[in-house]
Amino acid sequence: MAAREKIDSGDVVELAFRGRKLKAPVWIQPGQAENSVTLHLGYGRTEAGRVGKGAGFNAYALRTSDALWFGEGLTIRKTGDKHLFATTQHHHAMEGRDFLRSGTLAEFIAHPKQIARAEEEPAHDETLYHPNEFENRGYAWGMVIDLGACIGCSACAIACQAENNIPVVGKDQIARGREMHWIRIDTYESGTIDNPRFEHQPVPCMHCEHAPCELVCPVGATVHDAEGLNLQVYNRCIGTRYCSNNCPYKVRRFNFLELNSGLSPTEKLVKNTEVTVRSRGVMEKCTYCIQRINTARISAELENRAIRDGEVVPACAQVCPTEAIVFGNIHDPNSRVAKLKRSPLNYSMLAELNTRPRTTYLAKLCNPNRSLTES
């Protein structure tokens, strides 16, 4: 219908329904039923915020007592106006790539290794890097994200923001591509445009063993520690952004503005005192919540023991309602994360680049009802 009416995302249209009218912007989605419009009630209000200019669009203006949820007879008219949407993802097709791997239970039973295709990853001796002397001793922190469990709720992104003092940059900066979240939720669509299947993939820093970002930093602000963490030394960073350019996963965020200097004393109380509040002009990214790792390390050293499996839980894993994110020491063969990395569903994103990420994924399995899919 959008193609027929020559309507694009961001076009403001006038909706008329039973004598009532409302202007609202269009966001085109695959899978929408033909000749139908979904109108979210939302939180539209005429006066909101400090300047009282309003926010959102009040869809309740079209709602009547005899058509609370759906009705017939809606008409649409283009107004010629445009509305700016702030979004962090503009393309939802993988174009033949396999960032997110999925399959059916029947396919997995028939060919257990085919869905993840982990055997296609480069061998460890295929590298130009010098072997790390700490590669097989001490702790080795890693993460596994189960794509079959992820529901795309974005709770991990909000928890990470609160835990790590990530500033809220606002709609204008988001529209400029300057989002600051350290973990993003990519959404991909597969199948036909009339009946697509949506799948979600959380993407934090991969903490690569062979990190491309570390090679290009002229001041050594991004470094590798003895436990495999890819760290940021904020007071070294001079903002060249070379590391972001060299990161194939695009998980680094640059703090373009001074967003914390104007906070009131009360607002400063919401900051996590265990995490540095960054100033303008530095690169930021996921640290696997290193402050929580250090807290567990101090407790373990005081008690003269090793850090237990499950003792370190990053903010993203703590808040995940489906427990899709698992973190731990991959050198411990009995740890939950090590067991998941031995799963035939485990794979590395962009493994062909041989970055050897510490964050890996479990391919998504679904078990569709054959009688329903055929009908």
C-alpha positions as a printed Julia matrix, in Angstrom:
375×3 Matrix{Float64}:
   0.0     0.0    0.0
   2.85    2.37   0.78
   4.36    1.72  -2.65
   1.01    2.24  -4.35
   0.38    5.53  -2.55
   4.03    6.59  -2.97
   4.55    6.99   0.76
   8.0     6.69   2.32
   9.14    6.32   5.91
   9.11    9.74   7.56
   6.26   11.14   5.45
   3.62   12.84   7.57
   0.1    11.77   6.61
  -3.35   12.84   7.72
  -5.44    9.97   9.03
  -9.21   10.43   8.94
 -11.51    8.04  10.8
 -15.2     8.6   11.48
 -14.95   12.35  11.32
 -11.79   12.56  13.39
  -8.38   13.51  12.01
  -4.79   13.03  13.14
  -1.44   13.86  11.55
   1.27   11.26  12.12
   4.49   10.06  10.42
   4.78    6.75   8.57
   7.25    3.98   9.37
   7.1     1.22   6.75
   7.46   -2.33   8.07
   7.6    -5.63   6.17
   4.9    -8.1    7.13
   2.18   -5.46   7.5
  -1.17   -6.79   6.28
  -2.25   -5.38   2.92
  -4.46   -2.28   3.04
  -4.06   -1.87   6.79
  -2.4     0.6    9.14
  -1.1    -0.06  12.64
  -1.39    2.98  14.88
   0.39    2.76  18.22
  -1.36    4.58  21.05
   1.96    5.56  22.62
   2.38    8.55  24.92
   1.49   11.43  22.62
   0.76   14.64  24.51
   0.38   18.27  23.58
   2.56   19.7   26.33
   5.65   17.97  27.66
   9.26   18.69  28.53
  10.87   21.92  29.58
   9.55   24.02  26.7
   6.07   22.51  26.61
   6.04   21.9   22.86
   4.56   18.45  23.18
   5.91   15.03  22.35
   4.76   12.19  20.17
   1.41   11.88  18.43
  -1.86   11.44  20.31
  -3.4     8.39  18.64
  -6.23    8.43  21.19
  -7.77   11.2   19.1
  -8.95    8.56  16.61
 -10.11    6.01  19.18
 -13.83    5.59  19.73
 -15.79    3.43  22.17
 -17.03    1.13  19.39
 -13.58    0.84  17.77
 -11.18    0.5   20.65
  -8.67   -1.7   18.83
  -9.57   -1.83  15.14
 -12.08   -0.46  12.65
 -12.79    0.04   8.98
 -13.0     3.18   6.89
  -9.68    4.89   7.61
  -8.44    7.22   4.88
  -4.88    8.49   4.36
  -3.74   11.72   2.77
  -0.15   12.86   2.24
   0.55   16.28   3.71
   3.96   16.89   2.15
   5.58   17.3    5.58
   8.47   15.2    6.84
   9.28   13.85  10.3
  12.8    12.96  11.41
  13.02    9.52  12.98
  16.04    8.79  15.16
  17.12    5.2   14.55
  20.39    3.34  15.02
  19.75    0.77  12.27
  18.78    1.68   8.72
  19.15   -1.67   6.97
  17.66   -4.94   8.17
  18.61   -7.4    5.43
  21.84   -9.4    5.71
  22.32   -9.43   1.91
  23.64  -12.97   1.88
  25.99  -12.49   4.84
  25.71  -14.64   7.95
  26.15  -12.37  10.95
  23.16  -14.09  12.5
  22.94  -17.82  11.89
  19.76  -19.79  12.38
  18.04  -22.98  11.34
  15.4   -25.49  12.29
  15.62  -28.29  14.81
  15.23  -30.85  12.01
  18.21  -29.36  10.15
  20.29  -29.44  13.33
  19.46  -33.1   14.03
  20.34  -34.05  10.46
  23.55  -31.97  10.29
  24.62  -30.78  13.79
  27.58  -28.7   12.58
  26.03  -27.2    9.48
  24.06  -24.34  11.07
  26.92  -22.73  12.99
  29.61  -23.75  10.44
  32.29  -23.16  13.07
  34.61  -25.56  11.25
  34.99  -22.91   8.53
  36.83  -20.58  10.92
  40.57  -20.06  10.27
  42.99  -22.33  12.09
  44.84  -20.77  15.02
  48.18  -21.05  13.27
  46.92  -18.92  10.37
  47.95  -15.58  11.79
  50.44  -12.73  11.49
  50.25  -12.03  15.24
  52.74  -13.21  17.8
  51.2   -15.79  20.15
  50.12  -14.35  23.49
  52.27  -15.63  26.34
  49.26  -15.51  28.66
  46.98  -17.42  26.29
  46.82  -20.6   28.35
  47.12  -19.51  31.96
  45.15  -17.49  34.48
  41.65  -16.24  33.83
  40.34  -15.83  30.3
  37.07  -13.93  30.28
  34.58  -14.65  27.56
  30.91  -14.38  26.69
  28.33  -16.44  24.83
  25.05  -14.97  23.58
  22.25  -17.43  22.82
  20.37  -16.06  19.81
  17.62  -18.61  20.36
  16.85  -17.08  23.73
  17.19  -13.37  22.84
  13.83  -11.62  22.41
  15.26   -8.2   21.45
  13.89   -6.39  24.5
  16.95   -4.05  24.81
  17.07   -4.47  28.59
  20.79   -5.21  28.28
  21.41   -1.87  26.56
  19.6     0.06  29.32
  21.32   -1.86  32.12
  24.72   -1.26  30.51
  23.93    2.44  30.21
  23.06    2.72  33.89
  25.99    0.6   35.09
  28.69    2.29  33.02
  27.67    5.97  33.19
  26.84    6.15  29.48
  25.29    9.54  28.71
  21.88    9.96  27.1
  22.72   11.92  23.95
  19.21   12.69  22.68
  17.37   12.46  19.39
  19.46   15.01  17.49
  22.74   13.2   18.15
  21.2     9.8   17.42
  19.99   11.11  14.05
  23.6    12.16  13.32
  24.8     8.6   13.98
  26.34    9.46  17.35
  24.6     6.93  19.58
  26.52    6.01  22.73
  25.15    2.61  23.79
  27.95    0.11  24.39
  25.73   -2.79  23.31
  23.28   -2.61  20.44
  20.45   -4.9   19.35
  20.54   -5.58  15.62
  17.29   -6.81  14.07
  17.33   -8.76  10.83
  14.47   -9.96   8.67
  14.43  -13.1    6.58
  11.88  -14.85   4.4
   9.43  -13.02   2.15
   8.48   -9.38   2.57
   4.85  -10.43   3.05
   5.65  -12.92   5.79
   9.1   -12.12   7.21
  10.77  -13.67  10.22
  12.46  -11.21  12.58
  15.56  -12.19  14.53
  17.58  -10.2   17.06
  21.29  -10.11  17.78
  22.94   -8.25  20.69
  26.35   -6.87  19.66
  28.76   -5.68  22.39
  32.54   -5.35  22.0
  33.91   -8.7   20.83
  37.11   -8.42  22.92
  39.13   -9.87  20.07
  42.31  -11.8   20.8
  43.66  -10.29  17.56
  42.03   -6.9   17.94
  42.31   -4.67  14.85
  41.7    -1.58  17.01
  44.88   -2.08  19.02
  47.21   -1.96  16.03
  46.22    1.51  14.87
  46.0     3.53  18.09
  48.94    5.99  17.99
  48.97    6.54  21.76
  48.29    3.04  23.1
  44.89    3.94  24.49
  43.36    0.6   23.48
  45.32   -2.29  24.95
  45.12   -6.02  25.65
  45.46   -7.24  29.22
  46.72  -10.56  30.54
  43.16  -11.95  30.78
  42.24  -11.22  27.19
  40.22   -8.07  27.8
  40.41   -5.29  25.25
  40.66   -2.21  27.46
  40.35    1.54  27.02
  42.73    3.9   28.81
  40.58    7.02  28.72
  43.22    9.54  29.79
  45.49    8.44  26.93
  42.86    8.75  24.21
  43.27   11.79  21.96
  40.2    11.09  19.83
  41.74   10.05  16.52
  38.96    7.43  16.1
  41.34    5.21  14.15
  40.24    2.3   16.35
  36.6     2.8   15.37
  37.52    2.93  11.7
  39.46   -0.34  12.05
  36.77   -2.17  14.05
  34.81   -4.52  11.75
  32.02   -4.86  14.33
  31.45   -1.1   14.77
  30.99   -1.33  18.52
  33.08    1.68  19.55
  31.45    4.96  20.52
  33.0     8.41  20.42
  31.98   11.03  22.97
  31.51   14.04  20.71
  30.09   16.37  23.37
  30.67   17.22  27.02
  27.47   15.67  28.33
  28.28   15.38  32.03
  29.63   18.81  32.97
  26.21   20.44  33.25
  24.74   17.91  35.65
  23.32   19.18  38.93
  24.6    17.72  42.22
  21.44   15.65  42.45
  21.83   14.28  38.93
  25.43   13.31  39.66
  24.2    11.0   42.41
  22.82    8.56  39.81
  26.33    7.9   38.44
  28.11    4.68  39.31
  31.06    5.7   41.47
  33.03    2.6   40.42
  33.12    3.69  36.77
  34.92    6.71  35.32
  32.7     9.52  34.07
  34.24   10.27  30.68
  34.83   13.75  29.35
  34.47   14.91  25.77
  36.66   13.51  23.02
  37.38    9.94  24.11
  36.47    6.58  22.66
  34.22    4.35  24.76
  33.11    0.73  24.49
  32.06   -2.37  26.4
  34.56   -3.42  29.09
  32.81   -6.66  30.16
  31.99   -4.6   33.29
  35.61   -4.72  34.44
  34.64   -3.03  37.72
  32.62   -6.12  38.6
  35.51   -8.4   37.62
  37.82   -6.43  39.93
  35.3    -6.54  42.79
  35.12  -10.34  42.52
  38.93  -10.52  42.24
  39.43   -8.54  45.46
  36.96  -10.75  47.34
  38.64  -13.91  46.04
  42.12  -12.71  46.94
  41.04  -11.78  50.48
  39.65  -15.29  50.89
  42.69  -16.88  49.17
  40.69  -18.66  46.49
  39.93  -18.49  42.79
  37.0   -16.53  41.37
  34.03  -18.9   41.23
  32.02  -19.55  38.09
  29.06  -17.22  38.05
  30.61  -14.82  40.58
  31.15  -12.18  37.88
  27.91  -11.19  36.18
  28.03   -8.18  33.8
  25.09   -5.8   33.85
  23.77   -7.06  30.51
  23.71  -10.68  31.72
  22.23   -9.74  35.09
  19.21   -8.01  33.6
  18.51  -10.36  30.66
  15.03  -11.84  31.27
  15.76  -14.95  29.19
  19.36  -15.5   30.39
  20.57  -15.27  26.81
  23.94  -13.8   27.89
  26.45  -15.99  29.75
  29.83  -14.73  31.02
  32.73  -16.43  32.7
  36.23  -17.91  32.59
  36.73  -19.96  29.42
  39.93  -21.49  30.87
  37.72  -23.31  33.38
  36.43  -26.32  31.4
  33.58  -26.76  33.89
  32.32  -23.18  33.65
  29.0   -22.58  31.99
  30.51  -20.32  29.33
  33.2   -22.9   28.44
  30.57  -25.59  28.03
  28.51  -23.36  25.74
  31.57  -22.57  23.62
  31.97  -26.31  23.03
  28.42  -26.48  21.67
  28.05  -27.33  17.95
  25.88  -24.2   17.7
  28.69  -21.88  18.85
  30.19  -19.56  16.23
  32.13  -16.3   15.93
  30.81  -13.33  13.99
  33.03  -12.46  11.01
  35.31  -15.34  11.91
  36.88  -15.18   8.46
  38.71  -12.03   9.57
  40.57  -14.11  12.18
  40.03  -11.57  14.96
  39.26  -14.46  17.36
  36.55  -12.72  19.39
  35.99  -13.67  23.02
  32.28  -12.96  22.48
  30.63  -15.71  20.46
  27.07  -16.71  19.63
  24.86  -19.76  19.72
  23.0   -20.08  16.43
  19.23  -19.78  16.71
  17.12  -22.92  16.44
  13.4   -22.9   15.77
  10.95  -25.79  15.59
   8.13  -24.69  13.28
   4.9   -26.63  13.01
   5.04  -28.12   9.53
   1.27  -28.1    9.09
   1.16  -24.38   9.88
   4.09  -23.42   7.63
   2.7   -25.37   4.69
  -0.72  -23.76   5.01
